[in-house]
Amino acid sequence: MAQLATPPRSGRITTPQGIELFYDERGPVDGTPLLFIMGLSAQMVFWPAPLLDQLAAQGFRVIRFDNRDVGLSTHLRAPIRHSPLAAIARSMLGLKLTVPYTLHDMVDDTCALLDALGIDRAHLIGASMGGMIGQLMAATRPERVLSLTSIMSGTNSRWLPPPKPAALKGLVAPRVRIENREQYIEFGRQMMRTIGGRLPQGDALMEQMFGESWERGLHPRGIRQQFMAILATGDLTRYVKKIRCPVTVIHGSVDPLIRPAGGRASARHIPGAKLVMIPNMGHDMPESLLPRIAQLIEETARRA
């Protein structure tokens, strides 16, 4: 993988709604922007640096950021009205949920970051929940989106196969006491064995990402609030049908969290979308696949 000649540049912006977002960027400032949006509970450091460095070396301006409620961005403490199980039940029944925010608000955050960085339009790359945010943004703010690469995501339809219970519990409601960095890294290993696929994760890289996440600080309440945002936003099908930019949908064939049917649904409903199903990949981005994922992102951007 390509190596960066200079370290990433970092900073904070404040959205019109008062949300602080921490970001970093690499590559030439005048390069075509690639904006990486991470998924549920995950800090921006879970975008692997080798992936970002390879794209920056191709001349792209590569930007990643912490969503609200994780990492070094704003942590919210709104009243929690529903337990995870009650929220899932209400969502499956099509009942209203009372939540602090939805994915539409996170689209607003993403647009505010682009505004603050002086970027009119960007290529979006979203993982899991980040893919849903990217799909919503491409549908509702088409003037801001050059292309979209959606990784291990879906349409969030209640009619799709649900996550495997162990995978969902491990991410949203783990029952484990974590008191130090080593325990958190071990928790990460166990979680990735549950939600990952059959390909080698890359132990050193995974340890680095979980270790850095611990050092930057955890916000367990934020995980639940992001999860509620996904449930409250509901089915994205009516939105994704409106997307007109180039789209590539990347999904693992053995993803236990957002099942392969989720990726197929996105690709089926987005006009002209390219679907890439990767054998033995789960809800993860194994180190061995990073060059291929970088190539698919670049190809999608070139299509625009």
C-alpha positions as CSV (number, residue, x, y, z in Angstrom):
1,M,0.0,0.0,0.0
2,A,1.1,3.6,-0.6
3,Q,2.7,5.5,2.2
4,L,1.9,9.1,3.1
5,A,4.8,11.6,2.7
6,T,3.2,14.0,5.3
7,P,0.9,13.3,8.3
8,P,-2.8,14.1,8.0
9,R,-4.1,17.6,8.8
10,S,-6.8,17.7,11.4
11,G,-9.3,20.2,12.8
12,R,-12.8,20.9,14.1
13,I,-15.8,22.6,12.6
14,T,-19.1,23.6,14.2
15,T,-22.4,23.0,12.3
16,P,-25.2,25.5,12.3
17,Q,-27.0,23.2,14.8
18,G,-24.0,23.5,17.2
19,I,-22.6,20.1,16.6
20,E,-18.7,20.0,16.7
21,L,-17.2,17.6,14.2
22,F,-13.6,16.5,14.3
23,Y,-12.0,15.6,11.0
24,D,-8.7,14.9,9.4
25,E,-7.6,15.0,5.8
26,R,-4.6,13.9,3.6
27,G,-3.6,14.3,0.1
28,P,-3.5,17.6,-1.9
29,V,-5.8,20.3,-0.8
30,D,-6.7,21.0,-4.4
31,G,-7.4,17.3,-5.1
32,T,-10.9,16.0,-5.9
33,P,-12.5,15.4,-2.4
34,L,-13.3,11.9,-1.1
35,L,-15.4,12.1,2.1
36,F,-15.5,8.9,4.2
37,I,-18.5,8.4,6.5
38,M,-18.2,5.7,9.2
39,G,-20.8,3.5,10.7
40,L,-22.7,2.8,13.9
41,S,-20.5,3.2,17.0
42,A,-17.3,3.5,15.0
43,Q,-14.9,6.4,15.2
44,M,-13.2,7.7,12.1
45,V,-10.0,5.8,12.9
46,F,-11.8,2.6,11.8
47,W,-11.2,3.8,8.2
48,P,-7.9,2.0,7.8
49,A,-5.0,4.4,7.1
50,P,-3.5,2.2,4.4
51,L,-6.8,2.6,2.4
52,L,-6.8,6.3,2.8
53,D,-3.1,6.7,2.0
54,Q,-3.5,4.7,-1.2
55,L,-6.2,7.1,-2.4
56,A,-4.3,10.2,-1.3
57,A,-1.3,9.0,-3.3
58,Q,-3.6,8.9,-6.3
59,G,-4.1,12.7,-5.9
60,F,-7.4,12.7,-4.1
61,R,-8.2,15.0,-1.1
62,V,-9.2,12.3,1.4
63,I,-11.3,13.4,4.4
64,R,-12.7,11.4,7.3
65,F,-14.6,12.6,10.4
66,D,-16.1,11.5,13.6
67,N,-19.9,11.4,13.4
68,R,-21.8,13.1,16.2
69,D,-21.8,10.9,19.4
70,V,-18.4,9.2,18.8
71,G,-14.8,10.0,19.1
72,L,-13.8,13.6,19.3
73,S,-17.0,15.0,18.0
74,T,-20.0,16.3,20.1
75,H,-21.4,13.7,22.5
76,L,-25.1,14.2,23.2
77,R,-27.0,13.2,26.3
78,A,-30.7,13.1,25.3
79,P,-33.4,11.2,27.3
80,I,-33.6,7.6,26.1
81,R,-37.3,6.7,25.6
82,H,-37.0,3.1,24.4
83,S,-34.8,0.1,25.2
84,P,-33.1,-1.4,22.1
85,L,-35.5,-4.3,22.0
86,A,-38.5,-2.1,22.3
87,A,-37.2,0.2,19.6
88,I,-36.6,-2.7,17.3
89,A,-40.1,-4.0,17.9
90,R,-41.7,-0.6,17.3
91,S,-39.6,-0.2,14.1
92,M,-40.7,-3.6,12.8
93,L,-44.3,-2.7,13.5
94,G,-43.9,0.7,11.7
95,L,-44.6,2.6,14.9
96,K,-43.1,6.1,15.7
97,L,-40.0,6.3,17.8
98,T,-39.0,9.3,19.9
99,V,-35.3,9.9,19.3
100,P,-32.7,12.7,19.7
101,Y,-32.0,12.8,16.0
102,T,-32.3,10.8,12.7
103,L,-30.0,10.0,9.8
104,H,-31.4,13.2,8.1
105,D,-29.7,15.2,10.9
106,M,-26.5,13.4,10.2
107,V,-26.8,14.3,6.5
108,D,-27.0,17.9,7.7
109,D,-23.8,17.3,9.7
110,T,-22.0,15.9,6.6
111,C,-23.1,18.9,4.4
112,A,-22.0,21.3,7.1
113,L,-18.5,19.7,7.2
114,L,-18.3,20.2,3.4
115,D,-19.4,23.8,3.7
116,A,-16.8,24.5,6.4
117,L,-14.0,23.0,4.2
118,G,-15.1,25.0,1.2
119,I,-16.2,22.0,-0.8
120,D,-19.2,22.2,-3.1
121,R,-19.3,18.5,-4.1
122,A,-17.6,15.4,-3.0
123,H,-17.4,11.7,-3.7
124,L,-18.9,9.9,-0.7
125,I,-17.7,6.6,0.7
126,G,-19.9,5.2,3.5
127,A,-19.6,2.1,5.6
128,S,-22.7,0.5,7.3
129,M,-24.7,3.4,8.8
130,G,-22.3,5.7,6.9
131,G,-23.6,4.0,3.7
132,M,-27.1,4.9,4.7
133,I,-26.2,8.5,5.4
134,G,-24.4,8.6,2.0
135,Q,-27.5,7.1,0.2
136,L,-29.8,9.7,1.9
137,M,-27.4,12.5,1.0
138,A,-27.1,11.4,-2.6
139,A,-30.9,11.3,-2.8
140,T,-31.8,14.5,-1.0
141,R,-28.7,16.7,-1.7
142,P,-27.8,15.5,-5.2
143,E,-26.0,18.8,-5.8
144,R,-23.4,17.9,-3.2
145,V,-22.6,14.4,-4.3
146,L,-20.3,13.4,-7.2
147,S,-20.5,9.6,-6.6
148,L,-21.2,7.2,-3.8
149,T,-19.5,4.0,-2.8
150,S,-21.7,2.2,-0.2
151,I,-19.9,-0.5,1.8
152,M,-21.7,-3.2,3.9
153,S,-24.9,-1.1,4.0
154,G,-28.5,-1.4,2.8
155,T,-31.9,0.2,2.5
156,N,-32.8,-0.3,6.1
157,S,-36.1,-1.9,5.1
158,R,-37.9,-3.8,7.8
159,W,-38.7,-6.5,5.2
160,L,-35.1,-7.4,4.7
161,P,-33.5,-10.3,6.7
162,P,-32.6,-9.1,10.2
163,P,-29.1,-9.1,11.7
164,K,-28.0,-12.3,13.4
165,P,-28.8,-11.7,17.1
166,A,-25.2,-12.3,18.3
167,A,-23.9,-9.8,15.8
168,L,-26.4,-7.1,16.8
169,K,-25.9,-7.6,20.5
170,G,-22.1,-7.5,20.2
171,L,-22.3,-4.1,18.5
172,V,-25.2,-2.4,20.2
173,A,-25.6,-3.9,23.7
174,P,-22.4,-5.8,24.7
175,R,-22.4,-7.0,28.3
176,V,-18.7,-6.7,29.1
177,R,-16.7,-4.6,31.6
178,I,-13.9,-2.7,30.0
179,E,-11.4,-0.9,32.1
180,N,-8.3,-0.5,30.0
181,R,-6.8,-0.4,26.6
182,E,-5.9,-4.1,26.5
183,Q,-9.4,-5.2,27.5
184,Y,-10.9,-3.0,24.8
185,I,-8.6,-4.4,22.2
186,E,-9.6,-8.0,23.3
187,F,-13.2,-6.9,23.1
188,G,-12.6,-5.7,19.6
189,R,-11.0,-9.0,18.6
190,Q,-14.0,-10.9,19.9
191,M,-16.5,-8.5,18.2
192,M,-14.7,-8.9,14.9
193,R,-14.8,-12.7,15.2
194,T,-18.6,-12.3,15.6
195,I,-19.4,-9.7,12.8
196,G,-16.4,-10.3,10.6
197,G,-16.1,-12.8,7.7
198,R,-13.8,-15.7,7.0
199,L,-10.9,-13.6,5.7
200,P,-7.8,-12.6,7.9
201,Q,-8.5,-9.3,9.6
202,G,-4.9,-8.1,9.9
203,D,-4.2,-8.3,13.6
204,A,-1.7,-5.5,13.9
205,L,-4.0,-3.0,12.0
206,M,-7.1,-4.1,14.0
207,E,-5.2,-3.7,17.3
208,Q,-4.0,-0.2,16.2
209,M,-7.6,0.9,15.3
210,F,-9.2,-0.3,18.5
211,G,-6.3,1.0,20.6
212,E,-6.5,4.4,19.1
213,S,-10.3,4.4,19.6
214,W,-9.8,3.7,23.3
215,E,-7.3,6.5,23.6
216,R,-9.6,9.0,21.9
217,G,-12.4,8.1,24.3
218,L,-15.6,6.0,24.3
219,H,-19.2,7.1,24.5
220,P,-21.4,4.0,25.0
221,R,-24.6,6.1,25.2
222,G,-23.8,7.5,21.7
223,I,-24.0,3.9,20.3
224,R,-27.6,3.6,21.4
225,Q,-28.5,7.0,20.2
226,Q,-27.0,6.3,16.7
227,F,-28.8,3.0,16.7
228,M,-32.1,4.8,17.5
229,A,-31.4,7.2,14.6
230,I,-31.2,4.3,12.2
231,L,-34.4,2.8,13.4
232,A,-36.3,6.1,13.4
233,T,-35.2,7.0,9.9
234,G,-36.8,3.8,8.6
235,D,-36.9,2.5,5.0
236,L,-34.6,4.3,2.6
237,T,-36.1,2.7,-0.6
238,R,-38.2,5.7,-1.6
239,Y,-35.1,7.9,-1.3
240,V,-32.5,5.7,-3.1
241,K,-34.7,5.4,-6.2
242,K,-34.0,9.1,-6.7
243,I,-30.2,8.7,-6.8
244,R,-28.7,9.6,-10.2
245,C,-24.9,9.8,-9.5
246,P,-22.6,6.8,-10.1
247,V,-22.9,4.3,-7.3
248,T,-21.0,1.2,-6.4
249,V,-22.4,-1.1,-3.7
250,I,-19.8,-3.3,-2.0
251,H,-21.0,-6.1,0.3
252,G,-19.7,-9.2,1.9
253,S,-21.3,-12.6,1.1
254,V,-21.3,-13.6,4.8
255,D,-22.2,-10.3,6.5
256,P,-24.1,-11.3,9.7
257,L,-25.1,-7.7,10.6
258,I,-26.4,-6.1,7.5
259,R,-27.1,-9.2,5.5
260,P,-26.2,-9.6,1.8
261,A,-29.8,-8.9,0.9
262,G,-29.3,-5.4,2.2
263,G,-26.6,-4.6,-0.3
264,R,-28.6,-6.3,-3.1
265,A,-31.6,-4.1,-2.2
266,S,-29.6,-0.9,-2.5
267,A,-28.1,-1.9,-5.8
268,R,-31.5,-3.0,-7.1
269,H,-33.3,0.2,-6.3
270,I,-30.5,2.7,-7.2
271,P,-30.6,3.3,-11.0
272,G,-27.4,2.2,-12.7
273,A,-25.7,1.0,-9.4
274,K,-22.9,-1.5,-9.7
275,L,-23.0,-4.4,-7.2
276,V,-19.8,-6.0,-6.0
277,M,-20.4,-9.0,-3.7
278,I,-17.1,-10.2,-2.1
279,P,-16.9,-13.8,-1.2
280,N,-16.2,-14.6,2.5
281,M,-16.3,-10.9,3.6
282,G,-18.4,-10.1,6.6
283,H,-19.2,-6.8,8.3
284,D,-15.6,-5.7,8.1
285,M,-12.9,-4.5,5.8
286,P,-10.1,-7.1,6.1
287,E,-6.6,-5.7,5.4
288,S,-6.2,-8.1,2.5
289,L,-9.1,-6.4,0.7
290,L,-8.0,-2.8,1.1
291,P,-6.3,-2.5,-2.3
292,R,-9.4,-3.9,-4.0
293,I,-11.7,-1.6,-2.1
294,A,-9.5,1.4,-2.9
295,Q,-9.6,0.4,-6.6
296,L,-13.4,0.2,-6.6
297,I,-13.7,3.6,-4.9
298,E,-11.3,5.2,-7.5
299,E,-13.2,3.5,-10.4
300,T,-16.5,4.9,-9.0
301,A,-15.1,8.4,-8.7
302,R,-13.7,8.2,-12.3
303,R,-17.2,7.3,-13.5
304,A,-18.4,10.7,-12.4
